[in-house]
Amino acid sequence: MIVVQSIFGWIILLWLETSFFVSLPWGLWATPLVFTVSLYFYQQHNWRFTLGWVFAYAIFLDFFHLGIVPLETISYSVGIFVAWFTARRWFSHRSFYGVLATMLSAYLSIIASQTIILFIQWFFHPEWVSWMAFYSFSGLRLILMSGLMLFLFPVIQRVQKLLQASFLLSRSW
């Protein structure tokens, strides 16, 4: 049952990000919902399977060529490792700042690995790489991730209780 709930949760987040958030105006289309919610649940509630959500999201981006850089799976794998390491060793899960610091460090590591991948691509095909588009998109996602976390952190407990009441989430979590 937990596996079904996990897959169902990932599909809902993926659906919201790739269909609803993409249709929003004024740059809100770049909101990293799957990444933000997954790392929140990992950091705050120690739900290790949500790191799998991020990995599956990266595979989804690579499979459908939706990422801004090729090989998103490699970049997001680096981000997953950094999130795991910083959540265990450096940042506390008890505060907003600890959760946000974990997310920012993980996403900055994704940006760093994507920069390396783009540099390799630029070395062979410089006409395919737009550095300004990459960094403006990455900066926008960083800002939106922080804003979404600022909104989600106080609201998520209510959403969790709603999911438990509707039997979509086990009460043991």
C-alpha positions as CSV (number, residue, x, y, z in Angstrom):
1,M,0.0,0.0,0.0
2,I,2.8,2.4,0.8
3,V,4.4,1.8,-2.6
4,V,1.0,2.6,-4.3
5,Q,0.7,5.7,-2.3
6,S,4.2,6.8,-3.1
7,I,3.7,6.3,-6.8
8,F,0.3,8.0,-6.7
9,G,1.9,11.0,-4.8
10,W,4.7,11.2,-7.4
11,I,2.2,11.1,-10.3
12,I,0.1,13.8,-8.7
13,L,3.1,16.1,-8.2
14,L,4.4,15.4,-11.7
15,W,1.0,16.1,-13.2
16,L,0.7,19.4,-11.3
17,E,4.1,20.6,-12.3
18,T,4.0,19.5,-15.9
19,S,0.5,20.5,-16.7
20,F,-0.8,23.1,-14.2
21,F,2.3,25.1,-13.2
22,V,3.5,25.2,-16.8
23,S,0.4,27.0,-17.9
24,L,0.8,29.8,-15.3
25,P,1.9,33.2,-16.4
26,W,4.7,35.6,-15.3
27,G,7.5,33.0,-14.9
28,L,5.5,30.9,-12.4
29,W,5.7,28.2,-15.0
30,A,9.2,27.4,-13.9
31,T,8.2,26.4,-10.3
32,P,10.0,23.2,-9.3
33,L,7.1,21.5,-7.5
34,V,8.4,17.9,-7.5
35,F,11.8,18.8,-6.3
36,T,10.6,21.2,-3.6
37,V,7.9,18.9,-2.1
38,S,10.1,15.8,-2.4
39,L,13.0,17.4,-0.5
40,Y,10.6,18.9,2.0
41,F,9.2,15.5,2.9
42,Y,12.6,13.9,2.9
43,Q,14.1,16.6,5.2
44,Q,11.1,17.2,7.5
45,H,9.6,13.7,7.8
46,N,12.5,11.4,6.8
47,W,10.6,9.9,3.9
48,R,13.5,8.4,2.0
49,F,11.3,7.3,-0.9
50,T,10.8,10.9,-1.9
51,L,14.4,11.0,-3.1
52,G,13.2,8.4,-5.6
53,W,10.6,10.9,-6.7
54,V,13.3,13.3,-7.7
55,F,15.2,10.6,-9.5
56,A,12.1,9.4,-11.3
57,Y,11.4,13.1,-12.2
58,A,14.9,13.4,-13.7
59,I,14.3,10.2,-15.8
60,F,11.0,11.6,-16.9
61,L,12.7,14.9,-18.0
62,D,15.3,13.0,-19.9
63,F,12.9,10.6,-21.5
64,F,10.6,13.3,-22.9
65,H,13.4,15.8,-23.5
66,L,11.8,18.4,-21.2
67,G,14.9,19.5,-19.4
68,I,16.9,22.6,-20.2
69,V,20.1,20.5,-20.3
70,P,20.8,17.0,-21.5
71,L,21.4,14.2,-19.0
72,E,19.2,15.6,-16.3
73,T,19.4,12.3,-14.5
74,I,23.1,12.8,-13.8
75,S,22.5,16.3,-12.5
76,Y,19.6,15.4,-10.3
77,S,21.5,12.4,-9.0
78,V,24.2,14.8,-7.8
79,G,21.5,16.9,-6.2
80,I,20.0,13.8,-4.5
81,F,23.3,12.9,-3.0
82,V,23.9,16.5,-1.8
83,A,20.4,16.6,-0.2
84,W,21.0,13.3,1.5
85,F,24.4,14.4,2.8
86,T,23.3,17.8,4.0
87,A,20.1,16.6,5.6
88,R,22.0,14.0,7.6
89,R,25.2,15.9,8.5
90,W,24.7,19.7,8.3
91,F,21.2,21.1,8.4
92,S,18.5,20.5,11.0
93,H,15.0,19.3,10.0
94,R,13.4,21.3,12.8
95,S,13.4,24.7,11.2
96,F,12.4,26.4,8.0
97,Y,16.0,27.5,7.5
98,G,17.4,24.0,7.8
99,V,14.9,22.7,5.2
100,L,15.5,25.6,2.9
101,A,19.3,25.3,3.2
102,T,19.1,21.7,2.3
103,M,17.0,22.5,-0.8
104,L,19.2,25.4,-1.9
105,S,22.4,23.4,-1.5
106,A,20.9,20.5,-3.5
107,Y,19.6,22.8,-6.2
108,L,22.9,24.7,-6.4
109,S,24.7,21.4,-6.9
110,I,22.3,20.6,-9.7
111,I,23.1,23.9,-11.3
112,A,26.8,23.3,-10.9
113,S,26.6,19.8,-12.5
114,Q,24.4,21.2,-15.3
115,T,26.9,23.9,-15.9
116,I,29.6,21.2,-16.4
117,I,27.4,19.3,-18.8
118,L,26.6,22.5,-20.7
119,F,30.3,23.4,-20.8
120,I,31.1,20.0,-22.4
121,Q,28.3,20.5,-24.9
122,W,29.5,24.1,-25.6
123,F,33.0,22.8,-26.2
124,F,31.7,20.6,-29.1
125,H,28.7,22.7,-30.3
126,P,28.9,26.3,-29.0
127,E,25.8,27.3,-31.1
128,W,23.6,24.9,-29.1
129,V,24.3,26.6,-25.7
130,S,22.6,29.7,-24.4
131,W,24.3,30.6,-21.1
132,M,22.0,33.5,-20.5
133,A,18.8,31.4,-20.9
134,F,20.3,28.7,-18.7
135,Y,21.3,31.0,-15.8
136,S,18.1,33.1,-16.0
137,F,16.0,29.9,-15.9
138,S,18.0,28.4,-13.0
139,G,17.9,31.7,-11.1
140,L,14.1,31.9,-11.6
141,R,13.7,28.3,-10.4
142,L,15.8,29.1,-7.3
143,I,13.6,32.1,-6.4
144,L,10.4,30.1,-7.1
145,M,11.6,27.2,-5.0
146,S,12.3,29.5,-2.1
147,G,9.0,31.2,-2.5
148,L,7.1,27.8,-2.7
149,M,8.9,26.6,0.4
150,L,8.0,29.8,2.2
151,F,4.3,29.1,1.3
152,L,4.4,25.3,1.8
153,F,6.2,25.1,5.1
154,P,3.3,26.4,7.3
155,V,0.6,24.9,5.1
156,I,1.9,21.4,4.6
157,Q,0.7,20.1,8.0
158,R,-2.9,20.9,7.0
159,V,-2.4,19.2,3.7
160,Q,-1.0,16.1,5.4
161,K,-4.0,15.9,7.7
162,L,-6.3,16.3,4.8
163,L,-4.6,13.5,2.9
164,Q,-4.8,11.3,6.1
165,A,-8.5,12.1,6.4
166,S,-9.1,11.1,2.8
167,F,-7.2,7.8,3.3
168,L,-4.6,8.8,0.6
169,L,-1.9,8.9,3.3
170,S,-1.3,6.4,6.1
171,R,-1.7,7.7,9.6
172,S,1.5,6.1,10.6
173,W,3.4,8.7,8.5
